[in-house]
Amino acid sequence: MNILNDRNLSYKAIGLYMQLYLTPRNVRPTLKELCKMRKEDESSVLDAIDELVKSGWLKFAPFRENGKVTGYRWQIFDKKEI
C-alpha cells in the first residue's frame, strides 16, 4: 500500500512522513529540528509520529548509552510493516 492511499492517516502524519522520507539518509533530524522545519509544536509532531508508528509506517525507538536515553532513532518504511 502507498502511504497516500492509507485513509487511516491524517494529512499531518503524511506530511511528516514525506519530510522524513525526503531527508537524506545520513541526516536524522531531532524533534526540535522537525518542529523548526514547519510551524508545529512538539506535541503536534509527536502526535504525527505516534500515528505513523501505530499504523506501521515508522519505527521510533529510544537510543541508549550506558543505560540512559540519549536520543531517538527512527526508521521509515516504503510499505506498512504491520
N, C-alpha and C positions, 0 to 999 in steps of 0.2 A: 504494500500500500504506500502511496505517495503521501507525504505529510499534508499536502494541500487538500487531499481528499478525506482527511480524518476529521469528520464533523464533530468529534468529541473535544476538539481543541479550540481554544479562544484565539482571536486574532493576535492577542498579546503573546501567547505561547508560540504561535507560528512565527511571529516577528523575531522573538528571541532565538528560536531555533535557526532561522535564516542568518541572523547576526553571528551566531556561533559557527554555523556551517561555513560561512564565507570568511571566517577568521583563519589566517594561515595556521597550519598545524603546529608550528613551533611557538605560537603565541597563545597563551592561556589567560585571558583577562580575569581579573578578580571581580568580586561582586561590586565593589566601589567603582571599578573601571566600567563595568557594564552599565551602571546607573548613570555615569557621566556621558556615555555614548548617546543616550536618549534621555528624555525628560521623564525619568521613572525613579521612584524611591526604592530603597532596598526591599521593603515589604512587597511591592509590586513585582519586582524581578524574582524574588523568592517564590511568589505565588506561581509565576510562569514556569520556573524551574521545577517546582513540585508537580505541576500539571504535566510537564514533559516526562518527568521521571515515572509518574504513575501510569502514563499511557505508553511507556516503553520506547520513547524516542531519545532519551537521555539517561545516562548513568552518572550520578553525582555522589561522590564519596569523600569523606574526610581523609586528609593526608596527615600522617602522624610521624613525629620524630621524637625518639626517646619516650614514647607513650603519650605525648601531648599533641593535640590537634594544632597544626601549624598552618593549615590551609585546606583547600578543597581541590579535588581533581574532577574533571568531567570528561565524559566520552559521549560523543554524539553518534547516532546510528542512521544509516540511509534507509533502513527498514525497521519496523517495530520489532523489539526484542521480546515481546510477550507472546 
